[in-house]
Amino acid sequence: MFDNDLLVSELWARDVHFMLGEDSRHPPLLSPDELIKRLAESPETRLQLSLIPLFLRHPQYAIYVEPIAENLIAERQLILKFFYSAAVWLERKYLSTSELPDLFSEKLGVNLAPSPDENLQALAFRQKKISASRINWQATYQHAADIWLKDLKLRKAKYGKN
């Protein structure tokens, strides 16, 4: 079983303030790949969703995603692939950058469009279809982005940087 407090602490240690927690006074204890794996495997939806702001804050972690996904069970693979892909399109929408490479759109069967908003919509539609759930995935992605953007704004106001 995972220790949710440890995972939240690890997120805070990496300046990812997606979930309520305390400012970590220690360096990260888990490697980036272990953190990503544990978040994807977590039974807690909020921890799974924290993958989106983690990738937005640390696009350099993209190098770990494919090898981790290959070693997860199918259900957790999809969580990682969809939330990583959501981070890709949210990054392009809000930062107008492309630090996160699109690794999974084709594999997930997402037909890409010219705009990040259209790609988020297509991704959400595909996730809804594959997961056979009634969840509004686009709103879920946006929720993660809203919290991340709020934290980004607070960080800029406090420190004058991201």
N, C-alpha and C positions, 0 to 999 in steps of 0.2 A: 504494500500500500504506500502511496505517496504522502509525504508530509506537505500539506498545502501551505503551511506557514513558511517552510523552507523555500518553496517555489516562489511565493510572493516576495520573500526576502531576496531571492536571487534576481527577480525582476527589478526590485528597487536598487540593488547593487549595480545594476546596469542602466540606471536612470529611466526605467520603464515604470511609470506610476499609474498603471492601469487599474490596479486593485488597491483597496485600502491597505495600508501597511505603514511601516515606520521607515524613516530614512536609515538606510543601512550604513553602519559605520565599519563594515568589513568589505574587503574585496570579494568578488564572486567566488564561491566555493566549487560550483559545478562548471565544467567546461561548457562552451556554447552548444556543442552538439548534444551533450547530455541534458542540458536545460530544454532544448527544443524537443528532444525525444520525450522527456517527462511531461512537458506541457501537452504534446500531442496525445500521449497515452492517458492523461488525467481524466478521471470520470467527471470532473467539474467543468461544466461548459464555460464558465468565466475564465478558468485557467487556459482552456483550449483557445478561447477567443483572444487571450493576451498574446498569442503568436503574432497577430496583426501588428500591434504597436511595437512588439519586439523587433520585427523585421523592418518596420519604418524607422525605428531609432538606430538599428544596427544592420544596415543593408549588407555589410561585409559577412554576415552570417548566412547569406544565400549559398555559399559554397558547401554548407553542411546539409542542405535540404534534400537533395536527391539521394545521397547515400543513406540518410536516416529513413526517408520514405520507403526505400527498397526493403528495409528490415522491419517495417511495421506491419501489423495485420491490416487487411484490406480496409476496414472501417476507419482505422486511425490514419492510414495512408491518405484517404480521401479528406479527412479533417485537415491534415497538414497541407496537402496540395491546394485545397480550396482557400484556406486562410492565407497561405503564402501568396496565392494568385490575387486574392483580394488586396493584400498589401502592395503588390506590384501596381495595380490600377489606382489605388488610393495615393500612392507615391506620385504617380504621373499626374493625377488630378490636382493634388494640393501643393506639390513641390515642383512640378514640371521638370522632374529629373527622371532618369532611367537607370539608377544605380542597381535596382533589383531587376535581374533579367527575367523575362517571361519563360519559365521552365515548363509549365504544365498546360497552357491553354489548349494546345493541339491534342495532348494526351487525354485531357478531360472532355474533349469534343466541344470546345467553346469556339464559336465563329467570331473572330475579332472584327471590330469596327474601328472607325477613325478616332473615336473619342473615348477617354477613360470611363466616362459615365455609361456609355453604351456597353463597354466591356464589363463593367461591374454588373449591369443589368443582365447581360448574357450569362455571366458567371453565376449569378444568383439563381437564374432560371434553371441552369444546368444542375446546380447543387440541389435545388428543390426536387428536380426530376430524379436524380440519382439517389438521393436520400429518402425519397418518397415521404417527405415531411411537409407539414403545413407552415413551416417557419418562413417568415419573411427575411430571407437571407440578405437582401440588399439593405434592409434597415439594420440588420445585425452588423454588417460590415460598416455601415455609417456610424452606428453607435460606437464601435471601436475607434473609428477615425475621429469622432467628436471628442472623446475623452483624450485621445492622443493630441489633438489640436489644442485643446484647452491647456494641457500640460506644456505644450510647446510655447504657447503664448505666455504662460506664467514663467517659464524658464527664461524667455527673452526679456520679460519685464524685470525679473530679478537679477539676471546675469548679463543681459545684453547679447545673449547668444543662444544657440539651439541646445 
